[in-house]
Amino acid sequence: MLHHLEIWVEDWAASTASLGWLLTRLGYVVDSQWADGISYARDGFYIVLESGPDAKRQRHDRLAPGLNHLAFHAGTRQAVETLAAQALDHGFTLMFPELHPYAGGPKHYAAYLEDAAGFEIELVAALTQAEV
């Protein structure tokens, strides 16, 4: 189990409005906040969004070495669809719309989202008994 994940972002306010919003919808709560960052905690794990003075001011490139994307369990297929639709109003776009919701393959129901800073988030639906 990971202890925490720290994500350096270009624009702290914009990332809080998109990624932070999504984290709270996934059950994370604001744990602490400071001038250049915020942490969201759940089940003994926390995620930091920070834009301190050492962070480079550039868009995230998910194709460069490093972090490609974060994938979260998001509940039922309906929950994935609802959250993905709401995310569009919070700075996200749907990736691979022509393949949605099976961009990960015919047995992988998920929404792939990208925020304005270039961070990709995958919202994965739980498998039904028939799919197990």
C-alpha positions, -999 to +999 in steps of 0.1 A: +000+000+000+013+034-009+017+059+020+011+090+000+014+104-035+027+139-042+018+156-074+035+188-084+012+210-105+017+241-125-014+259-112-024+250-077-058+267-079-067+251-112-057+217-101-076+220-069-107+229-089-103+199-111-083+171-094-092+183-060-129+183-068-126+148-082-108+135-052-135+147-029-161+130-051-142+098-047-144+100-009-111+119-001-113+147+024-091+178+027-065+168+053-043+199+053-037+230+033-009+256+030+001+285+007+012+263-022-006+230-016-033+208-003-036+172+008-066+149+004-068+118+027-087+085+026-082+052+045-047+061+058-034+073+024-031+108+011-026+127-021-008+161-022-013+187-049+015+212-047+028+241-067+057+254-047+086+276-058+106+245-070+079+232-093+084+240-130+057+260-146+047+236-175+019+214-185+021+178-175+031+154-203+017+120-196+037+105-225+071+116-210+089+093-185+072+095-151+035+094-142+012+085-170-021+085-152-039+077-119-067+051-119-094+050-093-122+025-084-153+045-090-182+021-082-208+009-106-209+017-143-236+042-136-214+059-110-186+061-135-209+077-161-223+102-136-189+112-123-174+115-158-203+137-169-199+159-139-162+161-144-168+179-177-180+209-157-149+208-136-121+212-162-119+177-176-124+164-211-133+128-220-103+111-237-109+085-264-146+094-268-150+071-298-140+042-276-158+052-244-164+033-221-143+004-235-110+023-244-092-002-221-107-032-238-140-050-241-141-062-205-128-030-189-155-004-183-139+030-175-139+067-183-106+083-192-104+120-183-078+147-188-077+180-170-065+213-184-030+207-170-027+174-188-032+149-160-051+118-170-075+101-146-091+067-152-124+060-134-128+022-133-162+005-128-164-025-105-169-058-123-203-075-122-206-111-111-210-121-147-177-105-156-157-120-127 
